[in-house]
């Protein structure tokens, strides 16, 4: 389902900084206990999928931008962008700059998003 080795020639990750690649590995390790999922490599991002995408990972120069699916808007200083897609669907962007950003709060949001994608 997922590969924590991430080959360097892997499209969107090839252009990512070592910091962004390590954050991606840390994110995968944090999501692994939630349940089985796959990775879909896109041109500019990687979707973590369970039926449909529950997270979109956008590698940036020194960080990751993670888009999480939610049923309602979550109010948090950590969310840098919130976009309502429909009456009961939101897309929330969270910036990850260090491993400490992958905390229980983020994992809770990812778990909720994962559960929406059955």
FIBAFI-390281 format. One record per residue (C-alpha): residue in three letters; x, y, z; residue number from 1. Coordinates in nm, 2 decimals, always signed. Example, Ala and Ser with C-alpha at 12.3 -4.5 7.8 and 13.67 -1.06 7.14 Angstrom:
2
   residu       px       py       pz   num
      Ala    +1.23    -0.45    +0.78     1
      Ser    +1.37    -0.11    +0.71     2
//
This chain:
118
   residu       px       py       pz   num
      Unk    +0.00    +0.00    +0.00     1
      Unk    +0.27    +0.26    +0.09     2
      Unk    +0.64    +0.27    +0.07     3
      Unk    +0.84    +0.44    +0.33     4
      Unk    +1.16    +0.42    +0.12     5
      Unk    +1.04    +0.68    -0.13     6
      Unk    +1.27    +0.65    -0.43     7
      Unk    +1.43    +0.99    -0.50     8
      Unk    +1.33    +0.98    -0.87     9
      Unk    +0.97    +0.97    -0.76    10
      Unk    +0.81    +1.26    -0.96    11
      Unk    +0.69    +1.53    -0.72    12
      Unk    +0.93    +1.41    -0.45    13
      Unk    +1.23    +1.44    -0.67    14
      Unk    +1.21    +1.82    -0.66    15
      Unk    +1.13    +1.84    -0.29    16
      Unk    +1.40    +1.94    -0.04    17
      Unk    +1.54    +1.69    +0.20    18
      Unk    +1.33    +1.85    +0.48    19
      Unk    +1.01    +1.80    +0.28    20
      Unk    +1.10    +1.44    +0.20    21
      Unk    +1.17    +1.36    +0.56    22
      Unk    +0.84    +1.53    +0.67    23
      Unk    +0.66    +1.32    +0.41    24
      Unk    +0.82    +1.00    +0.56    25
      Unk    +0.72    +1.12    +0.91    26
      Unk    +0.36    +1.19    +0.79    27
      Unk    +0.33    +0.84    +0.64    28
      Unk    +0.45    +0.68    +0.96    29
      Unk    +0.19    +0.88    +1.15    30
      Unk    -0.09    +0.78    +0.92    31
      Unk    +0.00    +0.41    +0.90    32
      Unk    -0.17    +0.32    +1.24    33
      Unk    -0.50    +0.47    +1.11    34
      Unk    -0.55    +0.19    +0.86    35
      Unk    -0.46    +0.08    +0.51    36
      Unk    -0.42    +0.34    +0.24    37
      Unk    -0.26    +0.40    -0.09    38
      Unk    -0.06    +0.68    -0.25    39
      Unk    -0.15    +0.83    -0.59    40
      Unk    +0.13    +1.04    -0.73    41
      Unk    +0.00    +1.34    -0.92    42
      Unk    +0.19    +1.61    -1.11    43
      Unk    +0.23    +1.85    -0.81    44
      Unk    +0.11    +1.65    -0.51    45
      Unk    +0.05    +1.31    -0.36    46
      Unk    -0.29    +1.19    -0.26    47
      Unk    -0.33    +0.95    +0.03    48
      Unk    -0.63    +0.74    -0.06    49
      Unk    -0.88    +0.51    +0.09    50
      Unk    -1.15    +0.48    -0.17    51
      Unk    -1.10    +0.85    -0.24    52
      Unk    -0.83    +1.10    -0.12    53
      Unk    -0.84    +1.17    +0.25    54
      Unk    -0.53    +1.39    +0.23    55
      Unk    -0.34    +1.58    -0.04    56
      Unk    +0.03    +1.63    +0.03    57
      Unk    +0.20    +1.92    -0.15    58
      Unk    +0.58    +1.93    -0.11    59
      Unk    +0.72    +2.28    -0.08    60
      Unk    +1.08    +2.40    -0.06    61
      Unk    +1.11    +2.38    +0.32    62
      Unk    +0.77    +2.24    +0.43    63
      Unk    +0.46    +2.03    +0.34    64
      Unk    +0.12    +2.17    +0.27    65
      Unk    -0.14    +1.90    +0.37    66
      Unk    -0.50    +1.93    +0.25    67
      Unk    -0.74    +1.74    +0.47    68
      Unk    -1.11    +1.66    +0.40    69
      Unk    -1.36    +1.75    +0.67    70
      Unk    -1.74    +1.75    +0.72    71
      Unk    -1.73    +2.10    +0.87    72
      Unk    -1.50    +2.39    +0.90    73
      Unk    -1.24    +2.34    +1.18    74
      Unk    -1.14    +2.66    +1.35    75
      Unk    -0.77    +2.65    +1.44    76
      Unk    -0.48    +2.88    +1.40    77
      Unk    -0.30    +2.59    +1.23    78
      Unk    -0.53    +2.59    +0.94    79
      Unk    -0.39    +2.83    +0.68    80
      Unk    -0.68    +2.79    +0.43    81
      Unk    -1.03    +2.66    +0.45    82
      Unk    -1.24    +2.60    +0.14    83
      Unk    -1.61    +2.48    +0.14    84
      Unk    -1.66    +2.24    -0.15    85
      Unk    -2.03    +2.16    -0.07    86
      Unk    -2.28    +2.18    +0.22    87
      Unk    -2.10    +1.91    +0.42    88
      Unk    -1.75    +1.91    +0.27    89
      Unk    -1.45    +2.13    +0.35    90
      Unk    -1.09    +2.12    +0.24    91
      Unk    -0.85    +2.24    +0.51    92
      Unk    -0.48    +2.33    +0.45    93
      Unk    -0.23    +2.27    +0.72    94
      Unk    +0.14    +2.37    +0.69    95
      Unk    +0.39    +2.12    +0.83    96
      Unk    +0.74    +2.27    +0.90    97
      Unk    +0.87    +2.01    +1.15    98
      Unk    +0.80    +1.67    +1.29    99
      Unk    +0.64    +1.83    +1.59   100
      Unk    +0.36    +1.96    +1.37   101
      Unk    +0.26    +1.59    +1.32   102
      Unk    +0.09    +1.58    +1.66   103
      Unk    -0.23    +1.43    +1.81   104
      Unk    -0.44    +1.71    +1.68   105
      Unk    -0.33    +1.66    +1.32   106
      Unk    -0.36    +1.28    +1.35   107
      Unk    -0.71    +1.33    +1.48   108
      Unk    -0.80    +1.54    +1.18   109
      Unk    -0.64    +1.28    +0.94   110
      Unk    -0.84    +1.00    +1.12   111
      Unk    -1.17    +1.19    +1.07   112
      Unk    -1.08    +1.25    +0.71   113
      Unk    -0.98    +0.88    +0.66   114
      Unk    -1.32    +0.77    +0.80   115
      Unk    -1.51    +1.00    +0.55   116
      Unk    -1.35    +0.80    +0.26   117
      Unk    -1.50    +0.45    +0.31   118
//
